[in-house]
């Protein structure tokens, strides 16, 4: 029972506070030691204060008991406290049922392969505990025997679970849900402030996977467009009003025109759940997929939040002209800067404008030379910035990562009179040659700029590449420099990237098996769309076939042979070679008495074997294992020696 509780605690540990995990582990270990070495009940003077303190400390930590994280913390805490009062078989059974519920709730946080396997393994000690509580269970059975029995039960249940997984009708929306405090990993969002990308750039979990129908684009063109940020308040960049899913179509701005010049790629993106509306596409997408629309800046917005993995097919052009004509309203929005912020950066931009006669290309090159030759460095741990964040970055700290450079560059362009905006998304990715897909991780999150140039439209400029070209040429891991060197080793990265093939299969075959895929499950049998009735018939047929197979195995399986009877058969064959054959109507007592009379030299040994056999077969309900082994050894020793008449 303690092992069952320990597995539940381990399954929830990744999202529990460290201090709570440590306290619950200490309570669990203390209860095990107290029960094993001292016995007796745990006093209510200890149980009552702990029970009252648990919800209070959780409210103090989370602010509420509602939500996935505080709710799971309360469940796991109450589960361990329940162990303190478990003294009877009924208490143990209630604890196991409670543990199975808590174990299942761990899948609310992650349904990837490893957490699911941990939950499956966690069922084994629960089954072993229930098996040990059965009245017919031998009390001297070792934990290995109990674990083996639990494993056999679980394996026998796998076919039935597979049938239920395939044919129990699924709902298009969950029957119930748990309130969420927000996603554990939100990915790229619709705003950007200095430091926002830090957690993403060290998070190696997959963001999405891309399968190309033909050739894949070179690394320098692997920019995946996300939210476009227009507004800057001196600290934070945010999207425009039409970049939200709940804005009616009539209130959204017109979508920027796109003139494709080449570089057309067709591909499918498998996006991980983000709990947001943003979809990502190779820069720049030609048309939106079903269930999504464009913002004015050609950012993809899903009509519904991405709560589950989503696959969508896209076509994009990497060689194009985006919005060759800029209207006055958009120009004004792309030049707007907050008053009273960053005077040094404004002065520098005005100087460039006078120096280069307001030629956009020359001003862009001047800014990139500043980043390349001005002593700037790429780091994931930059110093904090003050109120004038752009001035502090450009003229003081000169340390940062992509969002610092994109923000400062865009500010300089606007101050110099060049329309500019920030684009966030992902850049790079790892091409998996075994799975033939591009794996884009959260650590590939990136921010760059777009400037509008006459007759060229919006042109992508990546100022980070001026400081750290390997961020674009190689990837985010190389640009991170010496951070986590052991984790950046080639063999570890190769192992992680190859393991992603398994995760991808799991996502497609298991977590991605929704009601739409279930409806097409019976297509090979001529059923184009399986409704509830068809699935119910398939479920009944599958269970009937499984029962028939189980019945057949039970009827044809030979009963386990009694080791005592087997040993006696060996003894009878040995005596038969010496002419002492047991007749069909002769009992073993009479037979062994006759054999002892016929073999005077072996009389005592045969009589002992006779008494052992009669005792094991008829004197007790269930023979002990040691007594059976002793009789078997005695028979083998008798058969090894030459019988002397």
VENPEWO-V190667 format. One record per residue. N is the residue number from 1. RES is the residue in one small letter. PSI is psi in whole degrees, -180 to 180 (999 if undefined). OMEGA is omega in degrees with one decimal (* if undefined). Layout:
BEGIN
n=<N;N>
res=<RES;RES>
psi=<PSI;PSI>
omega=<OMEGA;OMEGA>
END
This chain:
BEGIN
n=<1;2;3;4;5;6;7;8;9;10;11;12;13;14;15;16;17;18;19;20;21;22;23;24;25;26;27;28;29;30;31;32;33;34;35;36;37;38;39;40;41;42;43;44;45;46;47;48;49;50;51;52;53;54;55;56;57;58;59;60;61;62;63;64;65;66;67;68;69;70;71;72;73;74;75;76;77;78;79;80;81;82;83;84;85;86;87;88;89;90;91;92;93;94;95;96;97;98;99;100;101;102;103;104;105;106;107;108;109;110;111;112;113;114;115;116;117;118;119;120;121;122;123;124;125;126;127;128;129;130;131;132;133;134;135;136;137;138;139;140;141;142;143;144;145;146;147;148;149;150;151;152;153;154;155;156;157;158;159;160;161;162;163;164;165;166;167;168;169;170;171;172;173;174;175;176;177;178;179;180;181;182;183;184;185;186;187;188;189;190;191;192;193;194;195;196;197;198;199;200;201;202;203;204;205;206;207;208;209;210;211;212;213;214;215;216;217;218;219;220;221;222;223;224;225;226;227;228;229;230;231;232;233;234;235;236;237;238;239;240;241;242;243;244;245;246;247;248;249;250;251;252;253;254;255;256;257;258;259;260;261;262;263;264;265;266;267;268;269;270;271;272;273;274;275;276;277;278;279;280;281;282;283;284;285;286;287;288;289;290;291;292;293;294;295;296;297;298;299;300;301;302;303;304;305;306;307;308;309;310;311;312;313;314;315;316;317;318;319;320;321;322;323;324;325;326;327;328;329;330;331;332;333;334;335;336;337;338;339;340;341;342;343;344;345;346;347;348;349;350;351;352;353;354;355;356;357;358;359;360;361;362;363;364;365;366;367;368;369;370;371;372;373;374;375;376;377;378;379;380;381;382;383;384;385;386;387;388;389;390;391;392;393;394;395;396;397;398;399;400;401;402;403;404;405;406;407;408;409;410;411;412;413;414;415;416;417;418;419;420;421;422;423;424;425;426;427;428;429;430;431;432;433;434;435;436;437;438;439;440;441;442;443;444;445;446;447;448;449;450;451;452;453;454;455;456;457;458;459;460;461;462;463;464;465;466;467;468;469;470;471;472;473;474;475;476;477;478;479;480;481;482;483;484;485;486;487;488;489;490;491;492;493;494;495;496;497;498;499;500;501;502;503;504;505;506;507;508;509;510;511;512;513;514;515;516;517;518;519;520;521;522;523;524;525;526;527;528;529;530;531;532;533;534;535;536;537;538;539;540;541;542;543;544;545;546;547;548;549;550;551;552;553;554;555;556;557;558;559;560;561;562;563;564;565;566;567;568;569;570;571;572;573;574;575;576;577;578;579;580;581;582;583;584;585;586;587;588;589;590;591;592;593;594;595;596;597;598;599;600;601;602;603;604;605;606;607;608;609;610;611;612;613;614;615;616;617;618;619;620;621;622;623;624;625;626;627;628;629;630;631;632;633;634;635;636;637;638;639;640;641;642;643;644;645>
res=<x;x;x;x;x;x;x;x;x;x;x;x;x;x;x;x;x;x;x;x;x;x;x;x;x;x;x;x;x;x;x;x;x;x;x;x;x;x;x;x;x;x;x;x;x;x;x;x;x;x;x;x;x;x;x;x;x;x;x;x;x;x;x;x;x;x;x;x;x;x;x;x;x;x;x;x;x;x;x;x;x;x;x;x;x;x;x;x;x;x;x;x;x;x;x;x;x;x;x;x;x;x;x;x;x;x;x;x;x;x;x;x;x;x;x;x;x;x;x;x;x;x;x;x;x;x;x;x;x;x;x;x;x;x;x;x;x;x;x;x;x;x;x;x;x;x;x;x;x;x;x;x;x;x;x;x;x;x;x;x;x;x;x;x;x;x;x;x;x;x;x;x;x;x;x;x;x;x;x;x;x;x;x;x;x;x;x;x;x;x;x;x;x;x;x;x;x;x;x;x;x;x;x;x;x;x;x;x;x;x;x;x;x;x;x;x;x;x;x;x;x;x;x;x;x;x;x;x;x;x;x;x;x;x;x;x;x;x;x;x;x;x;x;x;x;x;x;x;x;x;x;x;x;x;x;x;x;x;x;x;x;x;x;x;x;x;x;x;x;x;x;x;x;x;x;x;x;x;x;x;x;x;x;x;x;x;x;x;x;x;x;x;x;x;x;x;x;x;x;x;x;x;x;x;x;x;x;x;x;x;x;x;x;x;x;x;x;x;x;x;x;x;x;x;x;x;x;x;x;x;x;x;x;x;x;x;x;x;x;x;x;x;x;x;x;x;x;x;x;x;x;x;x;x;x;x;x;x;x;x;x;x;x;x;x;x;x;x;x;x;x;x;x;x;x;x;x;x;x;x;x;x;x;x;x;x;x;x;x;x;x;x;x;x;x;x;x;x;x;x;x;x;x;x;x;x;x;x;x;x;x;x;x;x;x;x;x;x;x;x;x;x;x;x;x;x;x;x;x;x;x;x;x;x;x;x;x;x;x;x;x;x;x;x;x;x;x;x;x;x;x;x;x;x;x;x;x;x;x;x;x;x;x;x;x;x;x;x;x;x;x;x;x;x;x;x;x;x;x;x;x;x;x;x;x;x;x;x;x;x;x;x;x;x;x;x;x;x;x;x;x;x;x;x;x;x;x;x;x;x;x;x;x;x;x;x;x;x;x;x;x;x;x;x;x;x;x;x;x;x;x;x;x;x;x;x;x;x;x;x;x;x;x;x;x;x;x;x;x;x;x;x;x;x;x;x;x;x;x;x;x;x;x;x;x;x;x;x;x;x;x;x;x;x;x;x;x;x;x;x;x;x;x;x;x;x;x;x;x;x;x;x;x;x;x;x;x;x;x;x;x;x;x;x;x;x;x;x;x;x;x;x;x;x;x;x;x;x;x;x;x;x;x;x;x;x;x;x;x;x;x;x;x;x;x;x;x;x;x;x;x;x;x;x;x>
psi=<-40;-37;-39;-47;-37;-39;-40;-44;-40;-38;-31;-10;-38;-25;11;152;144;-41;-38;-42;-43;-44;-45;-36;-40;-44;-41;-47;-39;-40;-40;-46;-41;-40;-36;-39;-24;-41;-178;168;155;131;145;-20;-21;-41;-43;-48;-37;-40;-39;-36;-32;-56;-31;-45;-31;-38;-39;-34;-47;-21;-8;163;2;138;167;-51;-53;-34;-44;-37;-40;-43;-47;-41;-45;-32;-47;-39;-31;-32;-27;-21;8;110;-22;168;-38;-42;-40;-41;-41;-41;-39;-44;-43;-40;-40;-39;-46;-36;-43;-36;-17;-24;-8;-24;-36;135;25;177;-51;-48;-36;-40;-39;-40;-41;-44;-34;-19;-23;-51;-29;-44;-39;-37;-46;-38;-41;-23;-8;140;-33;-4;132;130;-18;10;134;165;-26;-41;-41;-41;-39;-41;-40;-39;-41;-42;-43;-41;-39;-27;-15;-47;-42;-40;-38;-41;-44;-39;-39;-39;-14;123;135;149;150;-26;152;148;-33;168;163;136;138;142;3;155;149;-35;111;-16;-155;134;-176;18;165;123;157;123;-11;-34;-3;-49;-36;-40;-13;11;112;14;149;138;-48;168;144;124;120;140;-25;-140;152;153;153;161;-36;-18;10;65;124;113;134;-142;138;127;125;-42;137;125;15;-17;-41;138;136;167;174;174;-31;8;25;143;-27;4;124;153;-36;-18;-4;149;160;145;134;135;150;123;102;130;-6;-170;44;126;137;132;167;131;132;100;134;157;135;-15;25;178;-11;136;154;147;154;134;110;141;148;-41;153;154;175;142;18;166;167;145;178;-29;20;35;138;132;124;144;-27;156;146;83;-20;166;142;135;133;144;139;159;134;158;127;-10;111;173;118;117;73;-24;131;120;164;-39;-46;-38;-45;-41;-33;-1;-5;132;149;142;143;12;144;64;-33;-43;-38;-43;-41;-42;-41;-37;-46;-40;-42;-41;-38;18;37;26;116;-44;-40;-39;-40;-45;-36;-41;-40;-36;-37;-46;-34;-38;-1;15;22;151;152;125;149;-3;65;158;157;155;152;-155;-47;79;-37;-44;-44;-41;-45;-35;0;-74;-48;32;135;-171;-162;-42;-32;-45;-42;-41;-48;-42;-46;-39;-46;-42;-44;-41;-25;3;16;122;132;158;162;137;131;156;-136;152;136;-128;165;124;117;106;-25;-43;-9;51;161;122;118;120;167;-30;-11;8;142;157;138;-177;158;131;146;125;136;137;-5;-14;-154;123;130;132;124;95;-23;-35;-24;-26;-43;82;-29;-16;-32;-39;-39;-50;176;-34;-38;-38;-21;-8;-135;5;132;58;-40;-34;-21;2;149;-39;-34;-43;-40;-40;-43;-43;-35;-35;-27;-24;-42;-44;-38;-44;-42;-44;-41;-41;-31;-70;-25;6;90;-172;-29;-43;-32;-35;-26;11;-31;16;-40;-19;13;6;108;-42;109;115;-173;-40;-44;-40;-37;-40;-45;-38;-44;-43;-43;-42;-39;-44;-40;-41;-39;-42;-44;-40;-41;-42;-39;-37;-36;-12;131;136;147;130;139;125;-29;-44;-40;-44;-39;-37;-39;-43;-41;-42;-36;-42;-31;-32;-19;14;5;93;134;130;155;-30;15;125;164;-32;-46;-41;-48;-29;-41;-38;-36;-35;-33;-20;78;-34;-24;16;-49;-41;-41;-39;-36;-41;-37;-47;-39;-44;-47;-37;-44;-35;-32;-14;-9;158;-41;121;148;150;-40;-38;-39;-44;-37;-42;-42;-42;-41;-38;-43;-41;-38;-41;-24;-27;149;129;126;122;999>
omega=<177.1;177.9;177.4;178.8;179.6;178.1;177.3;178.8;178.8;-179.6;-178.6;-174.5;-177.2;-178.9;174.3;173.0;-177.0;-178.2;179.5;177.3;-179.3;-179.2;-179.9;176.9;178.0;177.8;-179.5;179.4;179.0;178.7;178.2;-179.3;-179.7;-179.5;-174.9;-171.1;-177.2;-176.6;179.7;-177.1;172.6;-174.6;177.3;177.0;174.3;-175.2;-176.6;178.0;179.1;-179.9;178.7;-175.4;-174.6;-180.0;-179.2;-179.1;177.7;175.9;178.8;-177.3;-174.9;-174.7;-178.7;174.1;-177.2;-177.5;-176.3;-174.9;177.7;178.8;178.6;177.1;178.3;-179.5;-178.6;178.3;178.9;177.7;179.2;178.2;176.0;179.9;-178.4;-179.2;179.9;-179.8;-176.8;179.1;178.7;178.4;-179.6;179.2;176.8;178.4;179.3;179.0;178.0;-179.9;179.0;176.4;179.8;179.0;179.0;-177.1;176.4;179.8;174.2;-177.3;-179.2;177.2;176.5;-169.3;-174.5;175.9;178.8;176.6;178.3;177.4;179.0;178.0;179.4;177.0;-176.1;176.5;176.8;177.8;178.4;178.0;178.5;178.4;-179.4;-179.4;179.7;-177.8;-177.3;-178.0;178.5;-177.0;-179.5;178.5;-178.7;179.5;176.8;178.1;179.5;178.4;177.4;176.9;178.0;178.9;178.1;177.8;-179.4;-180.0;177.3;-178.8;-176.1;179.2;178.9;178.2;178.9;178.2;178.9;179.0;-175.5;-165.5;174.6;-174.6;179.5;178.0;176.8;174.5;-178.1;177.2;175.9;178.6;178.0;177.1;-175.5;176.6;-174.5;-176.2;177.8;178.3;-175.9;-176.5;180.0;-177.4;-176.5;176.3;-177.8;173.1;178.3;179.3;-176.5;-172.9;-173.3;-177.3;-179.9;-174.1;175.4;180.0;-175.8;177.2;-178.8;171.8;174.7;177.7;-174.6;175.4;-177.3;178.1;179.2;178.4;179.3;-178.8;175.2;-174.7;-177.9;-179.2;-177.7;173.3;-179.4;-170.3;175.9;-178.2;174.2;-173.2;-176.2;-168.6;179.0;-178.9;-177.2;-179.6;-171.7;171.9;-179.9;-179.3;176.8;-175.1;-175.7;-178.0;-179.9;-174.0;-175.4;175.9;179.8;-177.1;-177.0;-178.3;178.4;177.8;178.6;-178.8;-180.0;-179.1;-178.1;175.9;-177.5;179.4;-176.7;-179.8;-179.4;179.0;176.4;-171.5;177.2;179.4;173.2;-173.7;175.7;178.9;178.7;-175.1;175.2;-178.0;-173.3;167.2;-176.6;-178.3;176.8;-175.5;16.5;-176.9;-178.4;180.0;-179.1;174.7;177.0;179.5;-179.5;177.7;176.7;160.8;179.6;-178.3;176.9;168.1;-177.9;178.9;175.8;178.5;179.4;177.3;-179.0;-179.2;176.3;176.5;-177.3;175.1;176.9;-177.9;-175.4;169.1;-177.6;175.6;177.8;175.3;-171.7;169.3;-176.5;-179.8;-179.4;177.5;-176.4;179.8;-174.2;-178.5;179.4;177.5;-180.0;179.6;-178.1;177.6;-172.2;176.8;179.4;179.8;173.3;-179.6;167.7;-179.0;-179.2;178.9;178.0;-179.1;178.7;-179.7;178.1;177.2;178.1;-177.3;178.0;-174.9;-174.7;174.7;175.3;176.7;-173.1;-176.5;-179.8;179.5;176.5;179.8;178.3;178.5;179.4;175.8;177.4;-179.7;-175.8;-173.3;-173.0;178.1;178.6;179.7;179.6;178.8;176.9;179.3;-178.5;175.6;-179.2;179.7;-179.2;-177.1;176.9;-170.7;-179.1;176.7;-179.5;-178.7;-174.3;-170.1;-178.2;-172.6;-179.2;177.4;178.3;177.4;-164.8;-175.5;176.5;-177.7;179.2;-179.9;-178.3;-179.6;-179.5;177.8;-180.0;-179.8;-179.9;179.4;178.1;177.2;179.1;177.3;-176.4;177.3;179.7;175.7;177.7;-179.8;-178.5;179.4;175.5;-176.5;-179.4;177.5;-179.2;-176.0;180.0;-179.0;-179.7;175.1;179.2;178.6;177.8;-177.5;175.4;179.0;175.3;176.8;-172.5;175.0;178.3;-176.6;169.7;176.0;-179.8;179.2;-176.9;180.0;177.4;-179.5;179.0;-176.6;179.7;173.7;-179.1;-177.5;178.1;-179.5;178.0;-179.5;-176.5;-176.6;-177.9;175.7;179.0;-175.6;-173.9;-179.9;-175.3;-177.1;178.6;-178.5;-180.0;175.8;-172.8;-178.7;178.2;-176.4;-179.0;-177.9;-179.2;-179.9;-172.9;-175.6;177.9;178.1;177.3;178.3;179.3;-177.7;176.7;177.1;-179.9;175.9;178.2;179.3;179.1;177.4;-179.7;179.4;-177.6;-172.2;-171.6;-175.0;178.4;180.0;-176.8;-175.4;178.7;177.8;178.4;-179.9;178.9;-175.5;-174.4;178.0;178.3;-179.4;176.1;179.1;-172.9;-179.8;-175.5;175.7;-176.6;180.0;179.4;178.6;178.7;177.5;178.1;178.3;-179.9;179.8;-178.4;179.5;177.8;178.1;178.8;178.0;178.6;177.9;178.8;178.3;178.6;177.9;-179.4;-178.8;-176.1;-179.3;177.2;179.5;179.0;-177.2;179.0;-179.7;178.4;178.5;178.2;179.7;179.8;176.9;177.4;-179.7;179.5;178.8;179.5;-180.0;179.8;178.2;177.4;174.3;-179.6;-175.2;179.0;179.4;-176.4;-176.5;-174.5;176.8;-175.3;178.6;179.1;-177.1;-178.2;175.6;177.5;178.6;179.1;178.0;-179.1;-179.3;-175.4;-176.9;-178.4;-172.3;-176.2;-178.9;179.3;178.8;176.6;177.3;178.4;-177.8;177.7;-177.9;-179.3;179.8;-178.4;-174.4;-168.0;-171.6;-176.4;-179.7;-178.6;-177.8;177.0;-176.9;-177.6;178.8;178.2;179.0;179.1;178.5;-179.9;178.6;-179.1;178.1;179.9;179.2;178.6;-176.7;-179.4;-177.5;177.1;-178.7;179.0;-179.0;*>
END
